[in-house]
């Protein structure tokens, strides 16, 4: 992420949750259920932002599981810490996960509402696949809406690359890059693509 992009997220962090209109509790629970979050899992939430997913993930993995939230924006992480510091099975890290390694192996790596912000999507997914996934682990790319909604939001300078393709097209692109990929959900209300180890 560029310095300008980080500055944008730092600045908008205090207002972020009021702008997040699609990640309502029933939708988030449905997405995480479809992603296969289970008790005891180690989950990596990349681009965790203000921690929209963290309370749900913490509850779903339970006391025997753990959730690591990673974001490059200190402003976002400050809001996240303010809201979620009481969650005993959650830890936060400030890193650029596209360029910095993340310690540990995870059963589930989540990129929730993050994919359009990746500067090196295939290389980043390859490194996560090779370095961060536990045996039989999975990477999930998910949104609480379709690509049309996402692309309308990102029709400005804050998304570094091309528009988000449909879930089917993204899965085909990732499969062509050598990832074992499938579409979990594709509708106006759900977008979930899975890469399985």
C-alpha positions in Angstrom: 0.0 0.0 0.0 1.3 3.5 -0.8 1.8 6.2 1.8 -1.2 8.1 0.3 -3.4 5.0 0.7 -2.3 4.5 4.3 -3.0 8.2 5.1 -6.5 7.9 3.6 -7.3 4.9 5.8 -5.8 6.5 8.9 -7.9 9.6 8.3 -11.2 7.8 7.7 -10.8 5.3 10.5 -12.9 7.1 13.1 -15.8 7.2 10.6 -15.3 3.8 9.0 -17.9 1.8 11.0 -20.6 4.3 10.2 -19.9 3.9 6.5 -19.9 0.1 6.6 -23.5 -0.5 5.6 -23.3 -4.0 4.2 -21.5 -5.9 7.1 -24.6 -6.3 9.2 -24.6 -9.1 11.9 -26.8 -11.6 10.1 -24.8 -11.2 6.8 -21.4 -11.4 8.6 -22.5 -14.6 10.4 -23.7 -16.1 7.2 -20.5 -15.3 5.4 -18.3 -16.8 8.2 -20.5 -19.9 8.4 -20.2 -20.4 4.6 -16.4 -19.9 5.0 -16.4 -22.8 7.4 -15.2 -21.0 10.6 -15.2 -23.6 13.4 -14.2 -23.9 17.0 -10.5 -24.3 17.6 -9.4 -22.7 14.3 -6.5 -20.4 13.9 -7.8 -17.5 11.6 -5.8 -14.8 10.0 -8.0 -11.7 9.2 -6.0 -9.6 6.6 -6.9 -6.0 6.2 -8.9 -6.3 9.5 -9.5 -2.5 9.5 -11.6 -1.5 12.5 -12.2 -5.2 13.3 -15.6 -5.7 11.7 -15.2 -9.4 11.7 -13.3 -9.9 15.0 -16.2 -10.3 17.5 -17.8 -12.9 15.3 -14.6 -14.7 14.6 -13.6 -14.6 18.3 -17.0 -16.2 19.3 -16.9 -18.8 16.5 -13.4 -20.1 17.1 -14.0 -20.1 20.8 -11.4 -20.3 23.6 -9.4 -23.0 21.9 -9.0 -21.0 18.7 -7.2 -17.8 17.9 -7.7 -14.8 15.5 -4.9 -12.6 14.3 -6.0 -9.3 12.7 -3.5 -7.6 10.4 -3.7 -4.1 9.0 -1.2 -1.5 7.7 -3.2 1.5 8.9 -2.4 2.5 12.5 -5.5 4.6 12.6 -7.7 1.6 11.7 -5.9 -0.6 14.2 -6.4 2.1 16.9 -10.2 1.9 16.3 -10.0 -1.8 16.2 -8.2 -2.0 19.6 -10.6 0.4 21.2 -13.5 -1.8 20.2 -12.1 -5.2 20.6 -9.4 -5.2 23.3 -11.7 -7.3 25.5 -11.5 -10.3 23.1 -9.0 -12.7 24.8 -8.4 -14.9 21.8 -7.6 -12.0 19.3 -4.2 -10.3 18.6 -3.5 -7.5 16.3 -0.4 -6.7 14.1 0.5 -3.6 12.1 2.1 -4.9 8.9 1.9 -4.6 5.1 1.0 -8.3 4.5 1.9 -7.9 0.8 5.5 -7.4 1.6 6.1 -8.5 5.2 5.9 -12.1 6.4 3.4 -13.2 9.1 4.4 -15.6 11.7 2.4 -18.8 12.1 0.3 -21.2 10.2 -3.5 -20.7 9.9 -6.5 -22.9 9.1 -8.2 -19.9 7.5 -6.9 -16.8 5.9 -9.6 -14.2 5.3 -9.4 -11.3 2.8 -12.8 -9.6 3.5 -13.4 -6.5 1.4 -9.6 -6.4 0.8 -8.9 -7.9 -2.7 -9.3 -4.6 -4.7 -6.6 -3.0 -2.5 -3.9 -5.5 -3.3 -1.1 -4.3 -5.5 0.3 -7.8 -6.2 -2.7 -10.1 -5.8 -1.3 -13.3 -7.4 2.1 -13.0 -5.8 0.5 -12.1 -2.4 -1.9 -15.1 -2.6 1.0 -17.4 -3.6 3.1 -16.3 -0.6 0.1 -16.7 1.8 -0.6 -20.1 0.2 3.0 -21.3 0.6 3.9 -19.7 3.9 0.7 -19.0 6.0 -1.6 -21.9 5.4 -1.7 -24.9 7.7 -2.2 -28.3 6.0 -5.7 -28.4 4.6 -6.0 -24.6 5.2 -8.0 -22.3 3.0 -7.8 -18.7 1.8 -11.1 -16.9 1.4 -11.8 -13.8 -0.7 -15.2 -12.4 0.4 -17.5 -9.4 0.2 -21.0 -8.8 1.5 -22.2 -7.8 -1.9 -21.3 -8.3 -5.6 -18.6 -6.9 -7.8 -20.8 -4.2 -9.2 -21.3 -2.7 -5.7 -17.5 -3.0 -5.0 -16.5 -1.4 -8.2 -18.9 1.5 -7.8 -17.2 2.2 -4.4 -13.7 1.9 -5.8 -14.2 4.0 -8.9 -11.6 6.4 -7.5 -7.9 6.6 -6.8 -8.0 4.4 -3.6 -8.1 1.0 -5.5 -4.7 0.5 -7.1 -5.7 -1.8 -10.0 -8.4 -3.1 -12.3 -12.0 -3.5 -11.2 -13.0 -6.6 -9.3 -14.2 -9.4 -11.6 -17.2 -11.6 -10.9 -16.5 -14.4 -8.5 -16.6 -16.9 -11.3 -14.1 -14.9 -13.4 -11.8 -14.4 -10.4 -11.9 -18.1 -9.6 -11.0 -18.9 -13.2 -8.1 -16.4 -13.1 -6.8 -17.9 -9.9 -7.2 -21.5 -11.2 -5.2 -20.5 -14.2 -2.5 -19.2 -11.9 -2.3 -22.7 -10.3 -4.5 -22.3 -7.3 -7.2 -25.0 -6.4 -10.1 -22.6 -6.4 -13.9 -22.7 -6.2 -16.8 -20.3 -5.9 -18.6 -20.7 -2.6 -21.2 -18.0 -3.2 -22.0 -15.6 -6.0 -25.1 -13.2 -5.9 -25.9 -9.6 -5.4 -25.6 -10.2 -1.7 -22.6 -12.6 -1.4 -19.2 -13.0 -3.1 -17.0 -15.8 -1.7 -14.1 -17.4 -3.5 -12.1 -20.1 -1.8 -8.5 -21.3 -2.4 -7.9 -24.7 -0.7 -4.5 -26.1 0.2 
